Amino acid sequence: MVLSLDRSHDLEEAYNAVADGMDYRLMPLANTLESTSVVHPANIWKFLEEIRAEEHVFHQLLPQVRAGYINVKQPVYKKYKMCQRWLHNVSESYKERC
């Protein structure tokens, strides 16, 4: 009898079960965990690298929040702005047609 070493399906099911009950504020962390653990299940170093990157961003935002800035925003990349603009145009044209 041979056991499968590919457990990515089990990991994906477990991630989905946890993510469904997760607070919306933790979704960026959940997305990071998904991209590092489901895609590369055996690479602990990649996982630790992603956690360090998230920690770095957190430590940059923390002084701003402590200083009283309420609307601290992450930089938005051009690709996301273009997609958001495209979605807005599609929804507006749909409203005009209906």
C-alpha distance (Angstrom), angle and dihedral (degrees) to the residues before:
residue distance angle dihedral
M1 . . .
V2 3.80 . .
L3 3.79 122.3 .
S4 3.76 119.2 -147.1
L5 3.79 115.1 -118.0
D6 3.80 91.8 -162.6
R7 3.81 103.4 96.6
S8 3.82 95.5 160.0
H9 3.83 92.0 112.9
D10 3.83 90.8 55.3
L11 3.79 91.0 46.3
E12 3.79 91.8 50.4
E13 3.82 91.9 50.5
A14 3.81 90.9 49.1
Y15 3.82 91.4 48.1
N16 3.81 91.9 50.2
A17 3.80 91.6 49.4
V18 3.81 91.8 51.5
A19 3.82 95.5 41.2
D20 3.82 93.0 52.8
G21 3.80 91.4 63.2
M22 3.80 96.2 38.1
D23 3.80 125.2 115.1
Y24 3.82 112.2 -105.5
R25 3.81 91.0 -121.3
L26 3.80 90.4 64.1
M27 3.80 95.2 52.4
P28 3.85 95.1 97.9
L29 3.79 88.6 56.7
A30 3.80 90.6 45.2
N31 3.80 90.5 51.8
T32 3.80 90.0 51.3
L33 3.77 91.0 49.5
E34 3.79 91.1 48.8
S35 3.78 94.1 49.7
T36 3.79 92.6 48.6
S37 3.79 102.8 37.4
V38 3.80 105.0 33.0
V39 3.78 97.1 42.0
H40 3.82 95.0 38.5
P41 3.82 105.0 24.0
A42 3.82 96.9 167.4
N43 3.80 99.2 43.4
I44 3.80 107.4 93.8
W45 3.82 92.0 167.1
K46 3.80 92.3 60.5
F47 3.81 88.7 49.6
L48 3.81 92.0 51.3
E49 3.80 90.9 47.4
E50 3.82 90.8 54.6
I51 3.81 91.5 48.0
R52 3.83 89.8 51.5
A53 3.81 90.3 50.6
E54 3.82 90.9 51.4
E55 3.81 89.7 47.9
H56 3.82 90.4 51.3
V57 3.81 91.5 53.4
F58 3.80 90.3 46.8
H59 3.81 92.3 52.0
Q60 3.80 90.1 51.2
L61 3.81 92.8 51.8
L62 3.80 97.4 42.2
P63 3.86 97.0 74.7
Q64 3.80 90.1 48.8
V65 3.80 91.5 53.4
R66 3.80 91.7 45.3
A67 3.82 89.6 50.9
G68 3.78 89.3 59.7
Y69 3.78 103.5 -98.7
I70 3.77 105.8 145.4
N71 3.80 101.4 -178.7
V72 3.78 100.4 52.4
K73 3.78 106.7 163.8
Q74 3.75 132.5 -168.1
P75 3.80 115.1 -124.1
V76 3.79 111.8 -89.0
Y77 3.76 115.7 -138.5
K78 3.80 122.1 -130.9
K79 3.81 91.4 -115.9
Y80 3.80 91.6 59.4
K81 3.79 92.6 45.8
M82 3.80 90.3 52.3
C83 3.81 91.9 48.9
Q84 3.79 91.2 48.2
R85 3.80 91.2 49.8
W86 3.82 90.6 48.2
L87 3.82 92.0 50.6
H88 3.79 90.6 48.2
N89 3.81 91.1 51.6
V90 3.80 91.8 48.4
S91 3.81 92.4 50.0
E92 3.82 91.9 46.6
S93 3.80 92.7 50.0
Y94 3.81 89.4 48.3
K95 3.82 90.5 52.7
E96 3.80 90.4 50.5
R97 3.81 92.2 51.7
C98 3.80 94.2 50.1
